[in-house]
């Protein structure tokens, strides 16, 4: 009886060892089949994303080269660098800085934009539009006065701290030295009514045709606008070559300057 019992145990162990051996063999066979597939899949994903990256960079580079070849800049490298100046709290202007200015419809603006601004206003009028330039250049002192009054008004109306008032106001009215109006390149437009400018024919015309005259919407709905809220009224003069490039790349001024510097 004892011998029979031992034989049963031995057979059981042999059977168990055989099953384990078969399981290991089956696992190895499956892995030998799956691993090559996984490697192919990983390689395919890598190639795909590499292709996307290459295509994206190629399209951007080609877009810039195409636009650059089609639009010959009339500005010197120094003037072009000035046209692409980004002004905000991280990049303020000096208190005594004043650009070369000229007048258009009673407004002081950078002399670099005079011809294009006049031509744009004339062409808009020819289309029957009431496109009006409300504000242009603003000095450091003028901006300081506007900002201080706005903060005091907000603090009084909302009964809040000075810190909270300044944080709220800065989203629409920059402090002195932090406003691009000091460059003389930022223009506030209107249609001579109190309506929402973004819903006017004048705004739609500017968005469609402004690049031909060198103007782009400054404070877009994208987050990267130096902390400023979206504003349909403010357009920035950058020159037609830069404006066309920005449209081709679907970038606002902040993104475009970063892109050129990368």
C-alpha positions in Angstrom: 0.0 0.0 0.0 2.8 2.4 0.9 4.5 1.7 -2.4 1.3 2.3 -4.4 0.9 5.6 -2.5 4.4 6.7 -3.3 3.8 5.8 -7.0 0.7 8.0 -7.0 2.6 10.9 -5.5 5.4 10.4 -8.1 3.0 10.4 -11.0 1.2 13.4 -9.6 4.5 15.3 -9.4 5.5 14.2 -12.8 2.1 15.3 -14.2 2.4 18.7 -12.4 5.9 19.2 -13.7 4.8 18.3 -17.2 1.9 20.9 -17.0 4.3 23.5 -15.7 6.7 22.7 -18.5 3.9 23.0 -21.1 2.7 26.3 -19.5 6.3 27.7 -19.7 6.6 26.6 -23.3 3.2 28.1 -24.2 4.1 31.4 -22.4 7.4 31.5 -24.3 5.7 30.8 -27.6 3.1 33.5 -27.0 5.8 36.0 -25.9 7.9 35.2 -29.0 4.8 36.1 -31.0 3.8 39.2 -29.1 7.2 40.9 -28.5 7.9 41.4 -32.2 4.4 42.9 -32.6 5.0 45.2 -29.7 8.3 46.3 -31.1 6.8 47.0 -34.4 4.0 49.0 -32.8 6.4 51.1 -30.7 8.5 51.8 -33.8 5.4 52.8 -35.8 4.3 55.2 -33.0 7.8 56.7 -32.9 7.9 57.1 -36.6 4.4 58.6 -36.7 5.1 61.3 -34.0 8.5 62.0 -35.5 6.8 62.6 -38.8 4.2 64.9 -37.2 7.0 66.9 -35.6 8.9 67.1 -38.8 5.8 68.1 -40.8 4.9 70.8 -38.3 8.3 72.3 -38.3 8.5 72.1 -42.1 5.2 73.7 -42.6 6.1 76.6 -40.2 9.5 77.1 -41.9 7.9 76.9 -45.4 5.2 79.3 -44.4 7.7 81.8 -43.2 9.9 81.4 -46.3 6.9 81.8 -48.6 5.7 84.9 -46.9 9.2 86.4 -46.6 9.8 85.9 -50.3 6.4 87.4 -51.2 6.7 90.5 -49.0 9.9 92.5 -49.1 10.3 94.5 -45.8 10.6 98.2 -46.2 12.1 98.5 -42.8 15.7 98.3 -41.6 16.6 95.5 -39.2 16.6 98.0 -36.3 13.2 99.3 -37.3 11.9 95.8 -37.6 13.2 94.8 -34.2 11.3 97.8 -32.8 8.1 96.8 -34.6 8.3 93.5 -32.7 8.9 95.0 -29.3 6.7 93.3 -26.7 5.9 95.6 -23.7 4.5 94.2 -20.4 5.3 94.1 -16.7 8.2 91.7 -17.4 9.5 94.0 -20.3 8.7 97.6 -19.3 9.8 100.7 -21.2 12.0 103.4 -19.7 10.2 106.4 -18.3 11.9 108.9 -20.6 11.4 106.8 -23.8 9.6 108.5 -26.6 9.5 107.2 -30.2 9.6 109.4 -33.4 6.0 110.5 -33.7 3.8 111.9 -36.4 0.1 112.9 -36.5 -2.8 111.1 -38.1 -6.3 112.5 -37.7 -5.1 114.4 -34.6 -3.5 111.4 -33.0 0.2 110.9 -32.3 1.5 107.6 -33.6 4.9 106.1 -34.5 6.2 107.6 -37.7 6.8 104.0 -38.9 3.1 103.4 -39.4 1.9 106.7 -40.8 1.6 105.9 -44.5 0.0 102.5 -43.8 -2.5 103.8 -41.2 -3.6 106.6 -43.5 -4.0 104.2 -46.4 -6.0 101.8 -44.3 -8.4 104.4 -42.9 -8.9 105.8 -46.5 -9.6 102.3 -47.9 -12.0 101.5 -45.0 -13.9 104.7 -45.8 -14.1 103.8 -49.4 -15.9 100.6 -48.3 -18.4 102.7 -46.5 -17.0 101.9 -43.0 -16.7 104.3 -40.1 -13.4 103.0 -38.9 -12.0 105.6 -36.4 -8.7 105.7 -34.6 -9.5 106.7 -31.0 -6.2 106.5 -29.3 -2.5 106.2 -30.3 0.7 107.2 -28.5 0.5 107.6 -24.7 3.4 108.9 -22.7 4.7 107.4 -19.5 3.1 110.2 -17.5 -0.2 110.0 -19.3 -0.4 106.2 -18.8 0.4 106.6 -15.1 -2.4 109.1 -14.7 -4.9 106.8 -16.6 -3.9 103.8 -14.6 -3.9 105.5 -11.2 -7.4 106.9 -11.8 -8.7 103.6 -13.0 -7.3 101.8 -9.8 -8.9 104.4 -7.5 -12.2 104.1 -9.3 -12.2 100.3 -9.2 -11.2 100.3 -5.5 -14.0 102.7 -4.6 -16.7 100.9 -6.6 -15.8 97.4 -5.5 -14.8 98.3 -1.9 -11.7 96.2 -2.2 -8.0 96.4 -1.3 -5.5 98.3 -3.4 -3.8 95.0 -4.4 -7.0 93.5 -5.7 -7.9 96.7 -7.5 -4.5 96.9 -9.2 -4.6 93.2 -10.2 -8.1 93.7 -11.8 -7.2 97.0 -13.6 -4.0 95.6 -15.0 -5.9 93.1 -17.1 -7.3 96.0 -19.2 -5.2 99.1 -18.4 -1.4 98.6 -18.0 0.6 100.6 -15.5 3.0 103.2 -16.8 5.9 101.7 -18.7 4.0 98.5 -19.2 1.8 99.8 -22.0 2.5 99.3 -25.7 0.8 102.7 -26.3 4.2 104.2 -25.3 5.7 102.6 -28.4 3.3 104.6 -30.6 2.5 101.3 -32.4 -0.7 100.4 -30.7 -4.0 101.9 -32.0 -7.4 101.7 -30.4 -10.1 101.6 -33.1 -13.8 102.2 -32.9 -16.8 102.5 -35.3 -17.9 105.8 -33.7 -20.7 104.1 -31.8 -21.1 102.6 -28.4 -21.7 99.1 -29.8 -19.6 96.0 -29.2 -16.8 96.6 -31.6 -16.3 92.8 -32.1 -19.7 92.6 -33.7 -19.2 95.5 -36.2 -18.4 95.4 -39.9 -15.4 97.6 -39.1 -13.9 94.9 -36.8 -14.6 92.1 -39.3 -12.9 94.2 -42.1 -9.9 94.9 -39.9 -9.5 91.2 -39.1 -9.7 90.2 -42.7 -7.7 93.1 -44.3 -5.6 94.6 -41.5 -2.5 92.5 -42.3 -2.2 94.1 -45.7 -1.5 97.3 -44.0 0.6 95.8 -41.2 -1.9 95.6 -38.4 -2.8 92.6 -36.2 -5.2 92.2 -33.3 -3.0 92.7 -30.2 -4.9 91.2 -27.3 -6.3 88.0 -28.7 -8.4 85.4 -27.0 -5.3 83.3 -26.5 -3.8 83.2 -23.0 -0.3 84.3 -24.1 -0.9 88.1 -24.3 1.1 89.4 -21.4 -1.7 89.0 -18.9 -4.1 91.3 -20.8 -7.7 90.4 -21.4 -9.1 90.0 -24.9 -9.8 93.3 -26.5 -11.2 93.7 -30.1 -10.4 97.4 -30.2 -6.6 97.3 -30.0 -4.6 96.6 -33.1 -0.8 96.6 -33.2 1.3 97.7 -36.1 4.0 95.2 -36.9 4.5 95.8 -40.7 2.9 93.8 -43.4 5.7 91.2 -43.7 5.4 90.3 -40.0 1.6 90.5 -40.1 1.4 88.1 -43.0 3.8 85.7 -41.3 1.8 85.8 -38.0 -1.4 85.0 -39.9 0.4 82.1 -41.8 1.6 80.7 -38.5 -1.6 81.4 -36.6 0.3 83.3 -33.9 -0.2 86.4 -31.9 2.6 88.9 -31.3 3.9 87.2 -28.1 4.0 83.8 -29.7 5.6 85.1 -32.9 8.4 86.9 -31.1 9.1 83.8 -29.0 9.1 81.7 -32.2 11.6 83.9 -34.0 13.8 83.8 -30.9 13.8 80.0 -30.6 
